[in-house]
Amino acid sequence: MEDGAQDWQLDHTRAPIATKIVVAGGFGVGKTTFVRAVSEITPLQTEALMTRASEDTDDLTATPDKLTTTVAMDFGRITLDNDLVLYVFGTPGQQRFWFMWDDLVRGAIGAIVLADTRRLTDCFPALDYFESCGLPYIVAVNHFEGTELFEPEDVREALTVPPHVPVVIMDARKRYSVVESLLAMVAHALEATPE
């Protein structure tokens, strides 16, 4: 018996089901933090230092202490059940990197759109993208300390999210909160595409 390994992990006749979830949203909304908080492996992060060249395009009003930004993707992995492994891909938030979304979304069972209530309009491009491509998604409001806490239905109304799309309030820094969001996404994807 290998240290820390569970019985099902040593059964070589049974492979876990691997699924892919994409986490998208505006610049600085917490996608990298989300992936980092939940990954059971050291997450792959493509962070680059922010430079003066981006001053005119990256609005740091809500995140004045932000020094780095994702330039390709974040990647993490979490085992949710004995036979269910989620690969979690975080997209870059700035418009100049959106061309990568099509590749990151390929093969995903669903998406989580992270929203910040201080700048809800930043998540509209992600909502539009997933609506247009037909990928099941949920909205996860990343509640930042010191900001007003809104009810999910208030956020749904502000974003005009359809009634069948779950809206959850979460904290991207807390593993249990991120896991709950992932579970909500998996449940919604199973409901939306049961086969």
N, C-alpha and C positions, 0 to 999 in steps of 0.2 A: 504494500500500500504506500503510495507516494504521499509525502507530507502535505496535508491540507486538501488532498484530492477527495472528491466524493465518489461513491460507487458508480454513478452514471457517467462520470467523467472518464473512468477507466474501462468502460464497456465499449470496445472498439467496433462492435457490431451495430452500434446505434449512434448516428450523427445528429447533433442538434440542428434545429431549424434556425437558419441565419436570416435575419430580416434587416432592412435598412430604413432608417428614419432620417429625415432632413430637418434641421432647425434653421429657420430663416427669420429675417426681420431687419429693422433699420440699423444704422450705424450706432454702435455703442449700447445696444439694448441688452446684452448679456449672453450672446450665443457662445462665445468662448468659455465663459464662466459656467454656463449650463453643461457643456461637454466635459469640462474639467471636473465639475462636481460629481458627475455620475460615472465616469469611466473607471473600470476596474483595471485597465492597463494605463501606462503612461500615455496620455493623449498626444496625438500628432497635432501640432499647432504651427501654422504658417504666419506667425506674427512678425511684423516689421515695424521699426521705429517710425513714428509720424514725423514728417519733415515740413519745412516751410512751403514746399511745393504743393502741399495739400491744404494749406490754410484757407484758401478761397473756396474749397469744395467740401471740406469736412467741418460741419457745425459742431463745435465743442461746447456750446452753451450749457447743455445738460450734463456733460461729462468733462469738466475742465481739467481734471487730473489724468485723463487718458493719454498715455504716451506711445502705445502701440496699436496696431490694427491688423486684422486678418486680411491677408492678400490672396489666399487661395481657398483654404478650408481648414476646419478643425475636424479631427476624427477621434472617436472613442468607442469603447465597446462595453456592454454590460450584459450579464447573464441574468435574465428575469425569472427563469424557471429551469427545471432540469433539462428541458429540451428546447428552450427559446433564448436565442442570443440576438441582441439588437446591436447593429452597427449604427452609430450616431454621427452624422455628418453636419457640421455647422457651416453655413454659407457665409461668404463675405457680405457685408451690409451696404457698402457704397455702390452707387450706380455704375461706376466704371468697371466693377468686377462682376456685374450681373451676367455677362456672357458665359460664365462658368456654371450657372445654375442648371442649364439643360443637362450637362454631364453629371453634376452632383445628384440630380433627381432621378436619373435613369435607374430603374430597378427598385425604387423606394416604395414601401407600402403606404406611406403617408408622411405628413409634414407637421411640424409645430411652428406656428408663427408667433414669435415673441413680440410682445407689445410693451411699451412704456407709456403710462397714462400722461406723462408730461409732454409727450410728442407722438400722439396716436397716428398722425398722418404719415409718419415714417414707416408704418407697417402696411400701408395701402398697396405698394408695389408687390409685396409678397402675397397678400390676399388676392390681388388680381391675378398674379401668376398661377397660383394653385387652383383658383376658380377656373381659369381658362384652360389649364391642362387636365383638369378633372381629377387631380390627386386628392384623396381625402386629407383633411387637415383639421387641426384644432387651433384655438387661440389661447396662448398662455401669457397672462399679464404678469410680467416680472415686477413685483412690488418693491420699489426702492425705499430704503429707510428715509423717514422724514417727508415722504410724499403722502398725499391723501389716498386712503384706501377706498376703492370703488367696488361696488357689487358687480359680479359677472354680467348680470342683465343690463346694467348701465353701460358697460363696455360694449356689449353686443349691440345695443341700440346706437351708440356713438359710431361704431364701425359698420353698421348695417350688415352684421353677420347673420346669415340665415339661421332659423331656429334649430335645424338639425346639427349644426356645428357646435361642439362643446366649447365653452369659454371657461377657463380656470384661472384662479389667482395663485401665484406661486412665487418662490424665491430661488433664483438660479444659483445661489451660493450654497443651498442646503440640499444634500443628496436625497433625502426622503421626499422633498418637494419636487425635485426633478423626476424622481422615479414615479411619483403619482401622475405627473404630466405625461410621462412616457406610457404608463399603463392606460391613461385616458385616450391617448393617441392610438394605441394598439386596439383597444376595445372599439373605438370609432371606426378604424380601418376594417375590422372584422365585420362590423355592422354594415358598413357602406359597400364592401366587396366580400361577401361571405365565402365565395368559392376560393 
